[in-house]
Amino acid sequence: MTPTEMVSDRSVTPEAVSAAIWRQRYVLEVVLLKLATEEALAATGQEQWLAHAERELRLALDQARLEDLSVQAHRQGFADADGEPEPWATVFDDHHRAVTELLGALVAAADRPTVLPMPGDARPTVRDWARSQLDRR
């Protein structure tokens, strides 16, 4: 079932939208953590862990993509049903700003040069995805 199908019954509450956005923010922070972990492993010469860190980064990025779809579906379901009355419009604007900042931090982190080459480097994928998300905003 797609995220849109999950919320197509028009029973989306503002609380559900907010919860989806908080999950999205958390997952974006996890992607940042995974980038930082890769950098730390590379900087300390712990090459044996880089492949594991890379896999975890890709998994976190996949989850970020799913959470983005979930947020879009929830917001669409909520807006179609009720619009976005105050105070929710302000809450959602605050979330939007925070997510935009996190996406900018992802681009910056993924653009930083690394000490060691990463096996199957996902950093360009993270950077490109985050940039595409920023362009959508």
matplotlib code that plots the C-alpha trace (Angstrom):
import matplotlib.pyplot as plt

x = [0.0, 1.4, 1.5, -1.2, -3.5, -2.9, -4.3, -6.8, -9.8, -9.7, -9.3, -5.9, -5.6, -3.2, -1.6, -0.9, 0.7, 2.8, 3.9, 4.8, 6.9, 8.6, 9.5, 10.9, 13.0, 14.3, 15.3, 17.1, 19.1, 19.9, 21.2, 23.4, 24.7, 25.5, 27.5, 29.3, 30.0, 31.5, 33.7, 34.9, 35.7, 37.6, 39.5, 40.6, 41.6, 39.0, 38.5, 37.1, 33.9, 33.4, 31.3, 29.0, 28.7, 27.9, 25.2, 23.6, 23.8, 22.0, 19.3, 18.8, 18.5, 15.9, 14.0, 14.2, 12.7, 9.8, 9.2, 9.2, 6.4, 4.5, 4.7, 3.5, 0.6, -0.4, -0.3, -2.3, -4.9, -5.1, -5.2, -7.8, -10.0, -9.7, -7.2, -4.5, -6.1, -4.1, -2.2, -1.4, -0.3, 2.3, 3.4, 3.8, 5.7, 8.1, 8.6, 9.2, 11.9, 13.6, 13.5, 14.9, 17.8, 18.4, 18.4, 21.0, 23.1, 22.9, 24.1, 27.0, 28.0, 27.8, 29.9, 32.8, 35.8, 36.7, 40.0, 39.6, 37.7, 34.3, 33.4, 30.2, 30.1, 26.5, 27.5, 26.8, 23.4, 22.6, 23.7, 21.7, 18.6, 18.8, 19.3, 16.3, 14.3, 15.5, 14.6, 11.0, 10.6]
y = [0.0, 3.4, 6.3, 8.1, 5.0, 4.9, 8.4, 8.5, 8.0, 11.7, 10.9, 12.5, 14.6, 17.5, 15.4, 12.6, 15.1, 16.5, 13.0, 12.1, 15.3, 14.5, 11.1, 12.7, 15.1, 12.2, 10.1, 13.1, 13.5, 9.8, 10.3, 13.1, 10.8, 8.1, 10.6, 11.8, 8.1, 7.4, 10.5, 9.5, 6.0, 7.2, 9.9, 7.3, 4.8, 2.2, 1.0, -2.4, -0.7, 1.6, -0.9, -1.4, 2.3, 2.8, 0.2, 1.9, 5.2, 3.8, 2.2, 5.5, 7.4, 4.8, 5.5, 9.2, 8.8, 6.8, 9.3, 12.1, 10.3, 9.7, 13.4, 14.4, 12.0, 13.0, 16.7, 16.2, 14.2, 16.8, 19.8, 18.2, 17.4, 20.5, 23.0, 24.0, 26.2, 27.9, 27.0, 24.1, 26.2, 27.8, 24.4, 23.0, 26.1, 25.6, 22.0, 23.0, 25.4, 22.7, 20.1, 22.7, 23.3, 19.6, 19.1, 21.9, 20.3, 17.0, 18.7, 20.3, 17.0, 15.0, 17.6, 17.5, 15.6, 12.4, 11.2, 7.7, 6.7, 5.2, 1.8, 2.2, 5.9, 6.9, 10.5, 11.8, 10.0, 11.7, 15.1, 14.8, 13.6, 16.4, 19.0, 17.7, 18.0, 21.6, 22.4, 21.2, 23.5]
z = [0.0, -1.0, 1.5, -0.5, -0.3, 3.4, 3.9, 1.1, 3.3, 4.3, 8.0, 8.3, 11.4, 11.9, 14.6, 12.1, 9.8, 12.5, 13.6, 10.0, 9.8, 13.1, 11.8, 8.7, 10.7, 12.9, 9.8, 8.2, 11.4, 11.3, 7.7, 9.0, 11.8, 9.2, 7.1, 10.2, 11.2, 7.8, 8.1, 11.6, 10.5, 7.4, 9.5, 12.0, 9.4, 10.4, 6.8, 7.9, 9.0, 6.0, 4.0, 7.0, 7.5, 3.8, 3.9, 7.0, 5.2, 2.2, 4.4, 6.2, 2.9, 1.7, 4.9, 4.4, 0.9, 2.4, 5.1, 2.5, 0.6, 3.8, 4.7, 1.2, 1.4, 4.9, 4.1, 0.9, 2.8, 5.5, 3.2, 1.0, 3.9, 6.1, 4.7, 7.2, 9.8, 12.5, 14.6, 12.3, 9.4, 11.6, 13.0, 9.5, 8.4, 11.4, 10.4, 6.8, 7.9, 10.1, 7.3, 4.8, 7.3, 7.7, 3.9, 3.6, 6.3, 4.3, 1.1, 3.0, 4.8, 1.6, -0.2, 2.3, 1.1, 2.8, 3.9, 2.4, -0.7, 0.3, -1.1, -3.2, -2.1, -1.4, -0.6, -4.1, -3.9, -0.6, -1.9, -5.1, -3.3, -0.7, -3.4, -5.3, -2.1, -1.6, -5.2, -4.6, -1.6]

ax = plt.figure().add_subplot(projection="3d")
ax.plot(x, y, z, "-o")
ax.set_aspect("equal")
plt.show()
